[in-house]
Amino acid sequence: SPLPSPPPRPARPAPPLADLGLPILEWTTAGVDPAPAFTVAGLKASSAFRVDGGPWAGGASVKRKGATSRLAFPKPKLRLSFPKPGLAGVWGPQDTAGTRSLDVNSLFGEVTGAPSSYVREVAAFQAYRTLGGVPAPRARHAVVVLNGDFWGLVALVERMDGAWLRRVREAVPGGVVTSLDPGPGALLFKPEDATWAN
């Protein structure tokens, strides 16, 4: 006969966000409906963000990102874009330069068919940088609070753009090539300071 089911665990209240030991990314839309931020078109220049109670970075744009299959995720991945000077404190209190572009990855569906660990993505980027000496984007966990309400646990991931390339350039031997796959059968490569070519 089948084993009896264990008794249900008593519900435990969630700890205060500050007790989680993770950075808190506050996001406000100042009375504007945030729903467009979860679309590909995005919410333009209507958001403000701050990290751990630091200075607000306003005029930010937010849009959903990812390949077509990821557009159906119930917890979307987002891309944040900031006007100068950017969002300070993303990579810790010493980070005063300001981040102009940032990916907020939902950690949803890390591996198809496998349960989400919420660890793999951040751990992999950190391992590349610290163990393998591979230039990789900075990444860290954070809690997002949208208009005063808990939105979710995410990974903040540095965009691999021109600012990232300037930061890691000395660690990259030889040339740098960027790839773009705009659709089936068309893989384009762009060497640094060159035009797109097949």
C-alpha positions in Angstrom: 0.0 0.0 0.0 1.2 3.6 -0.6 2.9 5.4 2.2 0.8 8.1 3.9 1.5 11.6 2.9 3.4 13.7 5.4 1.4 16.2 7.4 1.5 19.7 5.8 4.1 22.1 7.1 2.7 25.0 9.1 2.8 28.2 7.2 5.7 30.4 8.2 5.7 34.2 7.6 8.2 35.4 5.1 11.2 37.1 6.8 11.5 40.9 6.4 13.3 41.6 3.1 16.2 43.3 4.9 16.9 40.0 6.9 17.5 38.1 3.7 21.0 39.5 3.3 20.5 40.4 -0.4 20.5 43.7 -2.1 17.1 45.3 -2.5 16.3 46.9 -5.8 13.5 49.3 -5.3 11.5 50.2 -8.4 8.8 52.9 -8.6 6.7 54.0 -11.5 5.3 57.1 -9.7 1.7 56.4 -10.3 2.2 55.2 -13.9 0.8 51.7 -14.6 3.9 49.4 -14.7 2.2 46.8 -17.1 3.9 48.1 -20.3 7.3 47.3 -18.7 6.5 43.6 -19.0 6.1 43.9 -22.8 8.7 43.9 -25.6 7.8 47.6 -26.4 8.5 48.5 -22.8 7.8 51.4 -20.5 9.8 54.4 -21.6 11.6 56.8 -19.2 8.9 56.4 -16.5 10.7 54.4 -13.8 13.1 55.2 -11.0 15.3 52.6 -9.2 17.6 52.6 -6.2 19.7 49.9 -4.5 19.7 49.4 -0.8 18.3 52.8 0.0 20.9 54.6 -2.1 20.2 57.5 -4.5 17.3 57.2 -6.9 18.1 56.9 -10.7 15.1 58.3 -12.5 14.1 58.4 -16.2 14.8 54.7 -16.6 13.2 52.6 -19.3 12.2 49.0 -18.7 11.3 46.3 -21.3 10.8 42.6 -21.4 13.7 40.7 -23.0 14.5 37.3 -24.3 13.9 34.9 -27.2 10.4 34.1 -28.3 10.0 31.1 -26.0 10.9 33.3 -22.9 8.2 35.8 -23.7 5.7 33.4 -22.2 7.5 33.1 -18.9 5.1 34.1 -16.0 8.1 36.0 -14.4 9.7 37.9 -17.2 13.3 38.8 -17.7 13.8 42.6 -18.0 16.3 45.0 -19.4 16.8 48.4 -17.7 18.3 51.4 -19.4 19.3 54.6 -17.5 20.3 58.1 -18.6 23.6 59.4 -17.3 24.9 59.0 -14.6 23.1 55.7 -14.3 22.2 53.6 -11.2 24.8 53.5 -8.4 25.4 50.7 -6.0 24.5 47.8 -8.3 27.7 45.9 -7.6 28.1 47.0 -4.0 28.6 50.2 -2.0 31.9 50.9 -3.7 30.1 51.1 -7.1 29.6 54.8 -7.5 30.2 55.1 -11.2 26.7 54.2 -12.2 25.3 51.4 -14.4 23.6 52.6 -17.6 22.2 49.3 -18.7 21.3 46.2 -16.7 19.6 42.9 -17.2 17.2 41.6 -14.5 17.0 37.9 -15.0 14.1 36.1 -13.5 15.9 32.8 -12.8 12.7 31.1 -14.1 13.2 28.0 -16.2 17.0 27.8 -15.9 17.0 24.4 -17.5 14.1 23.0 -19.5 12.3 20.3 -17.6 14.4 20.8 -14.4 13.4 22.6 -11.3 14.8 26.1 -10.8 17.6 26.3 -8.3 17.9 30.1 -8.5 21.7 29.7 -8.2 23.1 28.4 -11.5 23.3 31.6 -13.5 25.0 33.7 -10.8 27.3 30.9 -9.7 28.4 30.2 -13.3 29.3 33.8 -14.0 31.2 34.1 -10.8 33.0 30.8 -11.5 34.1 32.0 -15.0 35.6 35.1 -13.5 37.2 33.8 -10.4 38.2 30.2 -11.3 38.7 30.3 -15.0 39.9 33.8 -15.6 37.3 34.1 -18.3 36.0 37.7 -18.9 32.3 37.3 -17.8 29.6 39.8 -16.7 29.2 40.6 -13.1 26.1 39.0 -11.6 24.5 38.9 -8.2 21.2 38.0 -6.6 18.8 40.8 -5.5 15.2 41.2 -4.3 13.0 43.5 -6.4 10.3 45.6 -4.7 7.9 47.2 -7.2 5.9 50.2 -6.0 6.3 49.0 -2.4 5.4 45.4 -3.1 7.7 42.3 -3.3 8.1 41.4 -6.9 10.6 38.6 -6.8 14.1 37.2 -6.4 16.2 37.9 -9.5 19.8 38.0 -10.9 21.2 41.3 -11.7 23.5 40.7 -14.7 25.9 43.2 -16.3 25.2 43.8 -20.0 28.0 42.7 -22.3 28.1 46.0 -24.1 30.8 48.6 -24.8 31.1 49.6 -21.1 31.7 45.9 -20.2 34.2 45.6 -23.0 36.2 48.6 -21.8 36.2 47.2 -18.3 37.6 43.8 -19.3 39.5 44.7 -22.4 43.0 44.0 -20.9 41.9 40.4 -20.1 40.7 39.7 -23.6 43.7 38.6 -25.9 43.4 39.2 -29.6 40.3 40.5 -31.3 36.7 40.6 -30.1 33.8 39.3 -32.1 30.2 39.8 -31.4 27.6 37.4 -32.8 24.0 38.1 -33.5 21.4 35.5 -34.6 18.5 37.5 -36.1 16.7 34.3 -37.3 17.0 30.8 -38.7 19.9 30.3 -41.0 21.4 33.8 -40.5 24.3 34.1 -38.1 26.1 37.3 -38.3 29.5 38.2 -36.8 30.8 41.6 -36.1 34.5 42.0 -35.4 35.3 45.0 -33.2 35.1 48.3 -35.1 33.7 46.6 -38.2 30.4 46.4 -40.0 28.1 43.3 -39.8 29.0 40.5 -42.1 28.0 36.9 -42.8 
